[in-house]
Amino acid sequence: MNKEHILSQKEVLTPIEYEHYVKHLFDIGELSKELYIELSSDL
């Protein structure tokens, strides 16, 4: 899954949904720790 796709989800999800979405992707191994930190720092 690429960063652009994940960021596009931010447009359609609420902040809480987006936070859960990013955390879920990290938990299942779809995101590296670095990308998870970068994406969640936008919250």
Backbone as XML, in Angstrom:
<?xml version="1.0"?>
<chain id="A" units="angstrom">
  <residue number="1" name="MET">
    <atom name="N" x="0.856" y="-1.175" z="0.000"/>
    <atom name="CA" x="0.000" y="0.000" z="0.000"/>
    <atom name="C" x="0.901" y="1.237" z="0.000"/>
  </residue>
  <residue number="2" name="ASN">
    <atom name="N" x="0.563" y="2.183" z="-0.850"/>
    <atom name="CA" x="1.444" y="3.351" z="-0.930"/>
    <atom name="C" x="0.906" y="4.543" z="-0.133"/>
  </residue>
  <residue number="3" name="LYS">
    <atom name="N" x="1.812" y="5.439" z="0.133"/>
    <atom name="CA" x="1.517" y="6.614" z="0.958"/>
    <atom name="C" x="0.399" y="7.460" z="0.359"/>
  </residue>
  <residue number="4" name="GLU">
    <atom name="N" x="0.401" y="7.625" z="-0.966"/>
    <atom name="CA" x="-0.625" y="8.452" z="-1.613"/>
    <atom name="C" x="-2.018" y="7.867" z="-1.397"/>
  </residue>
  <residue number="5" name="HIS">
    <atom name="N" x="-2.126" y="6.540" z="-1.485"/>
    <atom name="CA" x="-3.426" y="5.894" z="-1.261"/>
    <atom name="C" x="-3.895" y="6.129" z="0.177"/>
  </residue>
  <residue number="6" name="ILE">
    <atom name="N" x="-2.988" y="5.966" z="1.106"/>
    <atom name="CA" x="-3.344" y="6.158" z="2.518"/>
    <atom name="C" x="-3.764" y="7.600" z="2.773"/>
  </residue>
  <residue number="7" name="LEU">
    <atom name="N" x="-3.009" y="8.540" z="2.223"/>
    <atom name="CA" x="-3.358" y="9.953" z="2.404"/>
    <atom name="C" x="-4.696" y="10.289" z="1.750"/>
  </residue>
  <residue number="8" name="SER">
    <atom name="N" x="-5.032" y="9.612" z="0.658"/>
    <atom name="CA" x="-6.332" y="9.862" z="0.019"/>
    <atom name="C" x="-7.473" y="9.430" z="0.934"/>
  </residue>
  <residue number="9" name="GLN">
    <atom name="N" x="-7.225" y="8.436" z="1.772"/>
    <atom name="CA" x="-8.246" y="7.996" z="2.718"/>
    <atom name="C" x="-8.526" y="9.070" z="3.767"/>
  </residue>
  <residue number="10" name="LYS">
    <atom name="N" x="-7.528" y="9.888" z="4.023"/>
    <atom name="CA" x="-7.693" y="10.968" z="5.002"/>
    <atom name="C" x="-8.777" y="11.945" z="4.554"/>
  </residue>
  <residue number="11" name="GLU">
    <atom name="N" x="-8.978" y="12.047" z="3.240"/>
    <atom name="CA" x="-9.994" y="12.951" z="2.692"/>
    <atom name="C" x="-11.417" y="12.455" z="2.948"/>
  </residue>
  <residue number="12" name="VAL">
    <atom name="N" x="-11.586" y="11.125" z="3.056"/>
    <atom name="CA" x="-12.939" y="10.570" z="3.160"/>
    <atom name="C" x="-13.283" y="10.022" z="4.544"/>
  </residue>
  <residue number="13" name="LEU">
    <atom name="N" x="-12.271" y="9.845" z="5.384"/>
    <atom name="CA" x="-12.513" y="9.324" z="6.725"/>
    <atom name="C" x="-12.485" y="10.456" z="7.748"/>
  </residue>
  <residue number="14" name="THR">
    <atom name="N" x="-13.174" y="10.234" z="8.855"/>
    <atom name="CA" x="-13.057" y="11.184" z="9.963"/>
    <atom name="C" x="-11.657" y="11.034" z="10.560"/>
  </residue>
  <residue number="15" name="PRO">
    <atom name="N" x="-11.194" y="12.024" z="11.319"/>
    <atom name="CA" x="-9.860" y="11.891" z="11.936"/>
    <atom name="C" x="-9.698" y="10.622" z="12.779"/>
  </residue>
  <residue number="16" name="ILE">
    <atom name="N" x="-10.742" y="10.261" z="13.514"/>
    <atom name="CA" x="-10.674" y="9.046" z="14.348"/>
    <atom name="C" x="-10.591" y="7.803" z="13.464"/>
  </residue>
  <residue number="17" name="GLU">
    <atom name="N" x="-11.408" y="7.743" z="12.412"/>
    <atom name="CA" x="-11.374" y="6.601" z="11.489"/>
    <atom name="C" x="-10.010" y="6.491" z="10.815"/>
  </residue>
  <residue number="18" name="TYR">
    <atom name="N" x="-9.458" y="7.626" z="10.405"/>
    <atom name="CA" x="-8.145" y="7.635" z="9.755"/>
    <atom name="C" x="-7.070" y="7.128" z="10.714"/>
  </residue>
  <residue number="19" name="GLU">
    <atom name="N" x="-7.127" y="7.578" z="11.947"/>
    <atom name="CA" x="-6.158" y="7.139" z="12.956"/>
    <atom name="C" x="-6.229" y="5.623" z="13.148"/>
  </residue>
  <residue number="20" name="HIS">
    <atom name="N" x="-7.450" y="5.083" z="13.237"/>
    <atom name="CA" x="-7.634" y="3.639" z="13.390"/>
    <atom name="C" x="-7.160" y="2.886" z="12.148"/>
  </residue>
  <residue number="21" name="TYR">
    <atom name="N" x="-7.425" y="3.454" z="10.974"/>
    <atom name="CA" x="-7.013" y="2.860" z="9.697"/>
    <atom name="C" x="-5.489" y="2.745" z="9.619"/>
  </residue>
  <residue number="22" name="VAL">
    <atom name="N" x="-4.790" y="3.837" z="9.932"/>
    <atom name="CA" x="-3.325" y="3.840" z="9.889"/>
    <atom name="C" x="-2.766" y="2.856" z="10.924"/>
  </residue>
  <residue number="23" name="LYS">
    <atom name="N" x="-3.340" y="2.853" z="12.122"/>
    <atom name="CA" x="-2.884" y="1.931" z="13.178"/>
    <atom name="C" x="-3.110" y="0.488" z="12.754"/>
  </residue>
  <residue number="24" name="HIS">
    <atom name="N" x="-4.248" y="0.197" z="12.147"/>
    <atom name="CA" x="-4.548" y="-1.157" z="11.678"/>
    <atom name="C" x="-3.530" y="-1.608" z="10.631"/>
  </residue>
  <residue number="25" name="LEU">
    <atom name="N" x="-3.219" y="-0.731" z="9.675"/>
    <atom name="CA" x="-2.237" y="-1.082" z="8.643"/>
    <atom name="C" x="-0.877" y="-1.374" z="9.263"/>
  </residue>
  <residue number="26" name="PHE">
    <atom name="N" x="-0.502" y="-0.605" z="10.261"/>
    <atom name="CA" x="0.765" y="-0.847" z="10.953"/>
    <atom name="C" x="0.715" y="-2.189" z="11.690"/>
  </residue>
  <residue number="27" name="ASP">
    <atom name="N" x="-0.393" y="-2.452" z="12.377"/>
    <atom name="CA" x="-0.542" y="-3.688" z="13.156"/>
    <atom name="C" x="-0.458" y="-4.938" z="12.284"/>
  </residue>
  <residue number="28" name="ILE">
    <atom name="N" x="-0.987" y="-4.868" z="11.062"/>
    <atom name="CA" x="-0.966" y="-6.050" z="10.193"/>
    <atom name="C" x="0.278" y="-6.103" z="9.311"/>
  </residue>
  <residue number="29" name="GLY">
    <atom name="N" x="1.181" y="-5.151" z="9.506"/>
    <atom name="CA" x="2.452" y="-5.195" z="8.798"/>
    <atom name="C" x="2.473" y="-4.539" z="7.437"/>
  </residue>
  <residue number="30" name="GLU">
    <atom name="N" x="1.433" y="-3.768" z="7.107"/>
    <atom name="CA" x="1.391" y="-3.089" z="5.810"/>
    <atom name="C" x="2.241" y="-1.817" z="5.792"/>
  </residue>
  <residue number="31" name="LEU">
    <atom name="N" x="2.502" y="-1.261" z="6.974"/>
    <atom name="CA" x="3.282" y="-0.020" z="7.060"/>
    <atom name="C" x="4.569" y="-0.263" z="7.829"/>
  </residue>
  <residue number="32" name="SER">
    <atom name="N" x="5.638" y="0.356" z="7.375"/>
    <atom name="CA" x="6.874" y="0.347" z="8.159"/>
    <atom name="C" x="6.684" y="1.286" z="9.346"/>
  </residue>
  <residue number="33" name="LYS">
    <atom name="N" x="7.525" y="1.115" z="10.350"/>
    <atom name="CA" x="7.439" y="1.991" z="11.525"/>
    <atom name="C" x="7.649" y="3.448" z="11.125"/>
  </residue>
  <residue number="34" name="GLU">
    <atom name="N" x="8.593" y="3.688" z="10.214"/>
    <atom name="CA" x="8.886" y="5.057" z="9.784"/>
    <atom name="C" x="7.674" y="5.692" z="9.101"/>
  </residue>
  <residue number="35" name="LEU">
    <atom name="N" x="7.032" y="4.938" z="8.209"/>
    <atom name="CA" x="5.864" y="5.467" z="7.500"/>
    <atom name="C" x="4.696" y="5.663" z="8.463"/>
  </residue>
  <residue number="36" name="TYR">
    <atom name="N" x="4.533" y="4.734" z="9.401"/>
    <atom name="CA" x="3.475" y="4.873" z="10.404"/>
    <atom name="C" x="3.659" y="6.165" z="11.203"/>
  </residue>
  <residue number="37" name="ILE">
    <atom name="N" x="4.883" y="6.421" z="11.652"/>
    <atom name="CA" x="5.164" y="7.643" z="12.418"/>
    <atom name="C" x="4.903" y="8.878" z="11.563"/>
  </residue>
  <residue number="38" name="GLU">
    <atom name="N" x="5.346" y="8.832" z="10.318"/>
    <atom name="CA" x="5.142" y="9.974" z="9.416"/>
    <atom name="C" x="3.656" y="10.241" z="9.187"/>
  </residue>
  <residue number="39" name="LEU">
    <atom name="N" x="2.883" y="9.197" z="8.923"/>
    <atom name="CA" x="1.453" y="9.369" z="8.649"/>
    <atom name="C" x="0.680" y="9.762" z="9.904"/>
  </residue>
  <residue number="40" name="SER">
    <atom name="N" x="1.030" y="9.199" z="11.031"/>
    <atom name="CA" x="0.284" y="9.525" z="12.249"/>
    <atom name="C" x="0.683" y="10.880" z="12.818"/>
  </residue>
  <residue number="41" name="SER">
    <atom name="N" x="1.822" y="11.407" z="12.417"/>
    <atom name="CA" x="2.211" y="12.739" z="12.894"/>
    <atom name="C" x="1.352" y="13.836" z="12.265"/>
  </residue>
  <residue number="42" name="ASP">
    <atom name="N" x="0.634" y="13.485" z="11.190"/>
    <atom name="CA" x="-0.274" y="14.437" z="10.542"/>
    <atom name="C" x="-1.561" y="14.638" z="11.326"/>
  </residue>
  <residue number="43" name="LEU">
    <atom name="N" x="-1.787" y="13.810" z="12.315"/>
    <atom name="CA" x="-3.066" y="13.859" z="13.036"/>
    <atom name="C" x="-3.131" y="15.038" z="13.985"/>
  </residue>
</chain>
